[in-house]
Amino acid sequence: MALVLLGFRPNPAKASQAYSESLMDCAVLFNTSNRINPERADHGKGLALSRIAEALEKAAHDQAVNEGQDAPESYLSQLKASKISHWDSKGMTYVFSDDFRDWMTYCRKFADHLGFDFKNLP
């Protein structure tokens, strides 16, 4: 509830899911275009998106530990596979949709609220 008091409201469609799951949703979404076109992941914007996704996955792991997940690596491995399947099932043109833009806005605000600084990633 403290987050609501601070003015941060989770995505209403997923309000009941754990933060670790929201972080994994965002990690997978940030890497969507790299899964569509894998060679772009090694340079420019693709590389930046890969690094953001990696940072969000690490945060998802840390959050899963804080949430008391007994086997966070297994939990996140299964969760990531499920999220990739879910988001990729929307098709290659999903990245041009309003829903995708809404999710990316949510993910950026969520990450900002959690203190991420995507400008200074290695």
C-alpha positions as CSV (number, residue, x, y, z in Angstrom):
1,M,0.0,0.0,0.0
2,A,2.9,2.4,0.5
3,L,3.5,2.4,-3.2
4,V,-0.1,3.7,-3.8
5,L,0.5,6.4,-1.2
6,L,3.7,7.4,-3.1
7,G,1.6,7.9,-6.2
8,F,2.7,4.6,-7.9
9,R,-0.1,2.4,-9.0
10,P,0.6,-1.0,-10.6
11,N,-0.9,-1.9,-13.9
12,P,-4.5,-2.6,-13.0
13,A,-4.7,-5.7,-15.2
14,K,-1.9,-7.3,-13.2
15,A,-2.3,-5.6,-9.8
16,S,-2.4,-8.9,-7.9
17,Q,0.8,-10.4,-9.3
18,A,4.1,-10.4,-7.4
19,Y,6.7,-7.7,-8.1
20,S,9.1,-10.5,-9.3
21,E,6.5,-11.4,-12.0
22,S,6.0,-7.8,-13.1
23,L,9.7,-7.4,-13.4
24,M,9.9,-10.5,-15.5
25,D,7.1,-9.3,-17.7
26,C,9.0,-6.1,-18.3
27,A,12.3,-7.9,-18.9
28,V,10.7,-10.1,-21.5
29,L,9.0,-7.1,-23.1
30,F,12.2,-5.0,-23.3
31,N,13.8,-7.9,-25.2
32,T,10.8,-8.6,-27.6
33,S,12.3,-6.9,-30.6
34,N,15.6,-8.7,-30.1
35,R,13.8,-12.1,-30.1
36,I,12.2,-11.1,-33.4
37,N,15.5,-10.1,-34.9
38,P,18.3,-11.6,-32.8
39,E,21.3,-10.1,-34.7
40,R,20.2,-6.6,-33.5
41,A,20.9,-7.6,-29.8
42,D,24.7,-7.1,-30.3
43,H,24.8,-3.4,-31.0
44,G,23.0,-0.1,-30.7
45,K,19.5,0.0,-29.4
46,G,19.2,-3.8,-29.4
47,L,22.2,-4.0,-27.1
48,A,20.8,-1.3,-24.8
49,L,17.5,-3.2,-24.6
50,S,19.3,-6.5,-23.8
51,R,21.1,-4.8,-20.9
52,I,17.9,-3.3,-19.6
53,A,16.3,-6.8,-19.8
54,E,19.2,-8.3,-17.9
55,A,19.0,-5.7,-15.2
56,L,15.3,-6.3,-14.8
57,E,15.8,-10.1,-14.7
58,K,18.4,-9.6,-11.9
59,A,15.9,-7.4,-10.0
60,A,13.3,-10.1,-10.5
61,H,15.6,-12.6,-8.9
62,D,16.4,-10.4,-6.0
63,Q,12.7,-9.7,-5.6
64,A,11.8,-13.4,-5.8
65,V,14.3,-14.0,-2.9
66,N,12.7,-11.2,-0.9
67,E,9.2,-12.7,-1.6
68,G,10.4,-15.9,-0.1
69,Q,10.5,-18.1,-3.2
70,D,12.1,-21.4,-2.1
71,A,13.8,-21.9,-5.5
72,P,14.1,-18.5,-7.1
73,E,16.2,-19.8,-10.1
74,S,13.7,-22.5,-11.0
75,Y,10.7,-20.2,-10.4
76,L,12.2,-17.5,-12.6
77,S,13.3,-19.9,-15.4
78,Q,9.7,-21.2,-15.6
79,L,8.2,-17.7,-15.3
80,K,10.5,-16.4,-18.1
81,A,9.6,-19.2,-20.4
82,S,5.9,-18.6,-19.7
83,K,6.2,-14.9,-20.3
84,I,8.1,-15.3,-23.5
85,S,5.4,-17.7,-24.8
86,H,2.7,-15.3,-23.7
87,W,4.1,-12.1,-25.2
88,D,5.5,-13.7,-28.3
89,S,2.2,-15.3,-29.1
90,K,0.9,-11.8,-29.8
91,G,2.9,-11.8,-33.0
92,M,5.7,-9.8,-34.5
93,T,3.6,-6.7,-35.0
94,Y,2.6,-6.5,-31.3
95,V,5.5,-4.1,-30.8
96,F,3.6,-1.5,-32.9
97,S,0.4,-1.8,-30.8
98,D,-1.1,0.6,-28.3
99,D,-1.1,-2.2,-25.7
100,F,2.7,-2.7,-26.2
101,R,3.3,1.0,-25.8
102,D,1.1,1.0,-22.6
103,W,3.1,-1.9,-21.2
104,M,6.4,-0.2,-21.9
105,T,5.2,3.0,-20.3
106,Y,4.2,1.0,-17.2
107,C,7.5,-0.8,-17.2
108,R,9.5,2.4,-17.4
109,K,7.4,4.0,-14.6
110,F,7.7,0.8,-12.5
111,A,11.5,0.6,-13.0
112,D,11.8,4.4,-12.3
113,H,9.9,3.9,-9.1
114,L,12.2,1.1,-8.1
115,G,15.2,3.3,-8.7
116,F,16.6,1.9,-11.9
117,D,19.0,4.1,-13.9
118,F,19.0,2.6,-17.3
119,K,21.5,5.2,-18.6
120,N,24.4,3.9,-16.6
121,L,24.2,0.2,-17.4
122,P,27.5,-1.6,-18.4
